[in-house]
Amino acid sequence: MPPPHTLAAGRLGGMSIAFLAIAAVTPLSVVAMVVPLAYADGGPLALPLLFLGLGLLLLVFATGYVAMSRRMPHAGALYCFIARGLGRPLGIGAAWLALLAYTALQAGLYALAGAAVEPPAAVPWWAVALGCWAVVALCGLLRVTVTARLLLVLVPAEAAVILGYSLADVTQPAGGRLTWAAWDPANLSGLPRPALGILLVLVALAFAGFETTAAYAEEARGPRRAIARATYLSIVVLAVLFAAASWAMTVATGPDRIGAEAGARGPELMFDLAAARLAPWAVTLGRVVLVAGLLAAMIALHQTVSRYLFALGRERVLPPGLGRTGLRTSAPGAASLTQTVVVGLVIGGGALAGADPATAARVLGVGGGLCVLLLLIGASLAALMYLNRHPNGEGVATRLLAPGLSTVALGALAYLAFADLPALLGVPDRVVLPAVAGGTVLLGVVYGLVLRGAAPVTYASIGLGGAAVVVTPSVAVVRPVPRQRQPGAHRPERVNREELTG
């Protein structure tokens, strides 16, 4: 039995962690919703190349990210890395932003599941969301291995649907001729900057969630190797799935029709193409797997947020009760229940406000994804700073070139994202999201500065994973008190002269 109030070490292998991260990305929903949106907005045939290019960039980012996870396995991964690399106040700001980002992504998935099930089932979206919420709440209290086994079924099912539909599209191409136009880089030339920026950002947001691998480092078997394998594997699998599916759609519609078809059919494009080539049961199965994949993502993101809350409670940045785990399951029960309550309030608030689930899903998904992008920039910069201040065998490529390149490239993506924010969100406002993200980080920084003065021991423990902090009192320096001199003591002849004359 593990020590009380610690996560259970050695329970997750690299494959299980990779599936937890892939589940958080919801690959089937990305193919069904993000890919048609990207084609409809810009219509470039080279979308598969963009997916592969972003995958390569994330592999470069992962070089420094994995190096940091080897140095400091921590349940609050991004929070820890930024605290150790850029300073404790910024680390707390990053923790606040991570909690906001993953909670927004999770809430968006509840809305998306409700929007997907509401029309055919004739039930309110919030009823579907509450049903998923109950399942996620239960999974959050179980051993992490139980959740991992469930995702070992759901994630391959998503991949099977993507590959099966793609194979059907490719084997029955439009016009009876297989086309490779989507792999021609020339299709990107002449694309207006705003359209290219939106496409790049959409592709980048499609990968949001892969970075959750490091949050399981304390529970991994051989964390130094398991986290590296899980991170690289998740990026490669996602890039290949997205590139293959986006190419197959161009083959099924014809390269000249993909933009128009995606704009007209939207999220139904993938299922309509499958319905024209496969039996009806295959389309029905795909829809069921889509909802199951959304549920898998909710579970994975809930696990991630629970570990961040646990890490913050363990270090007493948040109430220490959040740092407690179940004696039998070693699950962060208090943190999990806290996250359950927060998401339940969000669902209830949306239901009472009469929110449109599709709009809410888009705003929350894009907003949460952009916050994750900001966290990746912070983590990359933190790796650049920390690994060069404290080199420990890493080569120049690992500690300098890879973090530096990924910081610049991800920063450019963030600039494009916020420049084209109205188009991404589908609303005219471009101020609220940056204000919320920036305000969240600022509040965390201010709280960190308050801790530095009011609770120095807690402040010193930030990012250390609950390790004991020894505060050594400084030794007082005793200085001799100078003797008081009599007037003229430095001129003894004057004193003697006065005595003689007196």
SULQUIRA-V364485 format. One record per pair of residues at least 4 apart in sequence whose C-alpha atoms are under 7 Angstrom apart, sorted by the first residue. I is the first residue (numbers start at 0). J is the second residue. D is the distance in whole Angstrom. If there is no record, write none. Layout:
i = [I;I]
j = [J;J]
d = [D;D]
This chain:
i = [1;1;3;4;4;4;4;5;5;6;6;6;6;6;7;7;8;8;8;9;9;9;10;10;10;10;11;11;11;11;11;11;12;12;12;12;13;13;13;13;13;14;14;15;15;16;16;16;17;17;17;17;17;17;18;18;18;18;19;19;19;19;20;20;20;20;20;20;21;21;21;22;22;22;22;23;23;23;23;24;24;24;24;24;25;25;25;25;26;26;27;27;27;27;27;28;28;29;29;29;30;30;30;31;31;31;32;32;32;33;34;34;35;35;35;35;36;36;36;37;37;37;37;38;38;38;38;38;39;39;39;39;41;41;42;43;43;44;44;44;44;45;45;45;45;45;45;45;46;46;46;47;47;47;47;47;47;47;48;48;48;49;50;50;50;50;50;51;51;51;52;53;53;54;54;54;54;55;56;56;57;58;58;58;59;59;60;60;60;60;60;61;62;62;62;63;63;63;63;63;63;63;64;64;64;65;65;65;66;67;67;67;68;68;69;72;72;73;73;73;73;73;74;74;74;74;74;74;74;75;75;75;75;75;76;76;76;77;77;78;78;78;78;78;79;79;79;80;80;80;81;81;81;81;81;81;81;82;82;82;82;82;83;83;83;84;84;84;84;85;85;86;87;87;87;88;88;88;88;88;89;89;90;91;91;91;91;92;92;92;92;92;92;92;93;93;93;94;95;95;95;95;96;96;96;96;96;97;98;98;99;100;100;100;100;100;101;101;101;101;102;103;103;103;103;104;104;104;104;105;105;105;106;106;107;107;107;107;107;108;108;108;108;109;109;110;110;110;110;110;110;111;111;111;111;112;112;112;112;113;113;113;113;113;113;114;114;114;116;117;117;117;117;122;123;124;125;125;125;126;127;128;129;130;131;131;132;133;134;135;135;135;136;136;137;138;139;139;140;140;140;141;141;141;142;142;142;143;143;144;145;146;147;148;149;150;150;151;152;153;153;153;153;154;155;156;156;157;157;157;158;159;160;160;161;161;162;163;164;164;165;165;165;166;167;167;168;168;168;168;168;169;169;169;169;171;171;172;172;172;172;173;173;173;173;177;178;180;181;190;190;191;192;193;193;194;195;196;196;197;197;197;197;198;199;200;200;200;201;204;207;207;209;209;209;211;212;212;212;213;214;214;215;216;216;219;220;221;222;223;224;225;226;227;228;229;230;231;232;233;234;235;236;237;238;239;240;241;242;243;244;245;246;247;248;249;249;249;250;251;252;252;253;256;257;258;259;260;261;261;264;267;268;269;270;270;271;272;273;273;274;274;274;277;279;280;281;282;283;284;285;286;287;288;289;290;291;292;293;294;295;296;297;298;299;300;301;302;303;304;305;305;305;305;305;306;306;307;308;308;308;309;309;309;309;309;310;310;310;311;311;311;312;312;312;312;312;312;312;313;313;313;313;314;314;314;314;314;315;315;316;320;321;321;323;323;323;324;324;324;324;325;325;325;325;331;332;333;334;335;336;337;338;339;340;341;342;343;344;345;346;347;348;349;349;350;354;355;356;357;358;359;360;361;361;362;362;363;364;365;365;366;366;367;368;369;370;370;371;372;372;373;374;375;376;376;376;376;377;378;379;379;379;379;380;380;380;381;382;382;383;383;383;383;383;384;385;386;386;387;393;393;394;395;395;396;396;397;398;399;400;401;402;403;404;405;406;407;408;409;410;411;412;413;414;415;416;419;420;420;421;421;421;421;421;430;431;432;433;434;435;436;437;438;439;440;441;442;443;444;445;446;447;448;449;450;450;450;451;451;454;455;456;456;457;460;460;484;487;487;487;491;492;493;494;495;496;497]
j = [5;7;326;322;323;324;325;324;329;217;218;324;329;330;218;329;217;218;219;218;219;220;144;218;219;220;15;16;144;218;219;220;16;219;220;225;17;225;226;228;229;18;229;19;147;20;212;229;21;212;229;230;232;233;22;150;151;154;23;147;150;299;24;208;209;211;212;233;25;209;233;154;295;296;299;208;296;299;300;206;207;208;209;296;29;292;293;296;30;157;31;157;161;289;292;32;289;33;34;205;34;241;244;35;266;269;36;265;266;37;38;245;39;261;265;266;40;261;265;41;42;198;201;42;43;257;258;261;258;259;261;262;194;198;258;186;187;180;181;186;254;49;181;182;183;184;186;187;50;181;245;51;181;182;242;243;245;246;52;182;242;53;54;202;238;241;242;55;238;242;56;57;203;58;234;235;238;59;60;405;61;62;231;234;401;405;64;379;401;402;405;65;66;397;401;67;379;382;397;398;401;402;68;379;382;69;226;227;70;71;80;382;72;213;223;216;217;79;214;216;217;464;214;215;216;217;306;307;310;79;214;306;307;310;80;213;214;81;378;82;90;91;93;94;83;90;462;84;378;381;85;86;89;90;377;378;381;86;87;89;90;462;87;385;462;381;382;384;385;89;381;90;91;447;461;92;443;444;447;448;93;444;94;95;443;444;447;96;439;440;441;442;443;444;97;374;440;98;99;439;440;443;100;370;436;439;440;101;102;304;103;104;367;368;370;371;105;300;304;367;106;107;363;364;367;108;363;364;367;109;297;300;110;342;111;359;360;363;364;112;293;297;360;113;128;114;128;356;357;359;360;115;356;357;360;116;128;290;293;117;124;125;127;128;356;124;356;357;120;121;122;123;124;126;127;128;129;346;350;130;131;132;133;134;135;294;136;137;138;139;297;298;140;339;141;146;302;335;330;332;335;145;328;330;328;329;330;147;330;148;149;150;151;152;153;154;295;155;156;157;291;292;295;158;159;160;288;161;288;292;162;163;164;285;165;244;166;167;168;273;169;244;247;170;171;276;172;247;248;250;251;177;247;250;251;175;251;176;177;250;251;250;251;252;253;250;250;254;246;194;195;195;196;197;419;198;199;200;415;201;416;419;423;202;203;204;412;416;205;368;368;371;230;233;234;303;226;229;230;226;303;306;219;222;226;225;225;225;226;227;228;229;230;231;232;233;234;235;236;237;238;239;240;241;242;243;244;245;246;247;248;249;250;251;252;253;254;257;254;272;256;257;257;260;261;262;263;264;265;268;268;271;272;273;274;282;275;276;277;282;278;279;282;281;283;284;285;286;287;288;289;290;291;292;293;294;295;296;297;298;299;300;301;302;303;304;305;306;307;308;309;331;334;335;338;310;331;311;312;321;334;313;321;322;331;334;314;322;464;315;316;317;316;317;318;319;320;321;322;319;321;322;465;457;460;461;464;465;319;457;457;333;333;334;331;332;333;329;330;331;332;329;330;331;332;335;336;337;338;339;340;341;342;343;344;345;346;347;348;349;350;351;352;353;354;354;359;359;360;361;362;363;364;365;424;366;424;367;368;369;424;370;432;371;372;373;374;436;375;376;413;377;378;379;380;406;409;410;381;382;383;402;405;406;384;402;406;385;386;402;387;398;399;402;403;388;389;390;398;398;397;398;398;399;400;400;401;401;402;403;404;405;406;407;408;409;410;411;412;413;414;415;416;417;418;419;420;423;424;429;425;426;427;428;429;434;435;436;437;438;439;440;441;442;443;444;445;446;447;448;449;450;451;452;453;454;455;458;455;458;458;459;460;468;461;465;468;488;491;493;494;495;496;497;498;499;500;501]
d = [7;6;6;7;5;4;7;6;7;7;6;7;5;7;6;6;6;4;6;5;5;4;7;6;6;6;6;7;7;6;5;6;6;6;5;6;6;4;6;6;5;6;6;6;6;6;6;6;6;7;4;7;7;5;6;6;7;7;6;7;7;6;7;6;5;6;6;7;7;6;6;6;6;5;6;5;4;5;6;6;6;5;7;7;6;6;6;6;6;7;6;6;7;6;7;6;6;5;6;6;5;7;7;7;5;6;6;7;5;6;6;6;6;5;6;6;6;7;7;6;7;6;7;4;6;7;5;6;5;7;5;5;6;7;5;6;6;7;4;6;7;7;5;6;6;6;6;6;6;7;7;6;7;7;4;7;6;6;6;6;7;6;6;6;6;7;6;6;6;7;6;6;6;6;6;7;5;6;6;7;6;7;7;7;5;6;6;7;6;6;5;6;6;6;6;6;7;6;6;6;7;6;6;7;7;6;7;6;6;6;7;6;5;6;5;5;6;7;6;6;6;6;4;6;7;6;5;6;6;6;6;6;4;6;6;6;5;6;6;6;5;7;5;5;6;7;4;6;6;6;5;7;7;5;6;6;5;5;4;6;4;6;7;7;6;4;6;6;5;6;6;6;6;7;6;6;7;4;4;6;6;5;6;6;5;6;6;6;7;4;6;7;4;5;6;7;6;6;6;6;6;6;6;7;7;6;6;6;6;6;6;6;4;7;5;6;6;6;7;6;6;6;5;7;5;6;6;5;5;7;6;6;6;6;6;6;4;5;5;6;6;7;6;6;5;6;7;5;7;7;5;6;6;6;5;6;7;6;7;6;4;6;5;6;7;6;6;6;6;5;5;6;5;7;7;6;6;7;6;6;6;6;6;7;6;7;6;6;6;6;7;5;7;6;7;6;6;6;6;6;7;7;6;6;5;7;6;6;7;6;6;6;6;7;7;6;6;7;6;6;7;6;7;6;6;6;7;6;6;7;6;6;6;6;6;7;6;6;6;6;6;6;5;6;6;6;6;6;7;7;5;7;6;6;7;7;7;6;6;5;5;6;5;6;5;6;6;7;6;7;6;6;6;6;7;6;6;6;5;6;7;7;7;6;6;6;6;6;6;5;6;7;7;6;7;7;6;7;6;6;7;7;6;5;6;7;7;6;6;7;6;6;6;6;6;6;6;6;6;6;6;6;6;6;6;6;6;6;6;6;6;7;7;6;6;5;5;6;7;7;6;6;6;6;6;6;6;6;5;6;5;6;6;6;6;6;6;7;6;6;7;6;6;6;6;6;6;6;6;6;6;7;6;6;6;6;6;6;6;6;6;6;6;6;6;6;6;6;6;6;6;6;5;5;7;6;7;6;6;6;6;6;5;4;6;6;6;6;7;6;5;5;6;5;5;4;6;5;4;6;7;4;6;7;6;6;7;5;5;6;7;7;5;5;6;7;6;5;5;4;6;5;5;7;6;6;6;6;6;6;6;6;6;6;6;6;6;6;6;6;6;6;6;6;5;6;7;6;6;6;6;6;6;6;7;6;5;6;6;6;7;6;7;6;6;6;6;7;6;6;7;6;6;6;6;5;6;6;6;6;6;5;7;6;6;7;6;6;6;6;6;6;6;5;6;6;6;5;5;6;6;6;6;5;6;5;6;6;7;6;6;6;6;6;6;6;6;6;6;6;6;6;6;6;6;6;6;7;6;6;6;5;5;6;6;6;6;6;6;6;6;6;6;6;6;6;6;6;6;6;6;6;6;7;6;5;6;6;5;5;6;6;6;7;7;7;6;6;7;7;7;6;6;6;6;6;6;6]
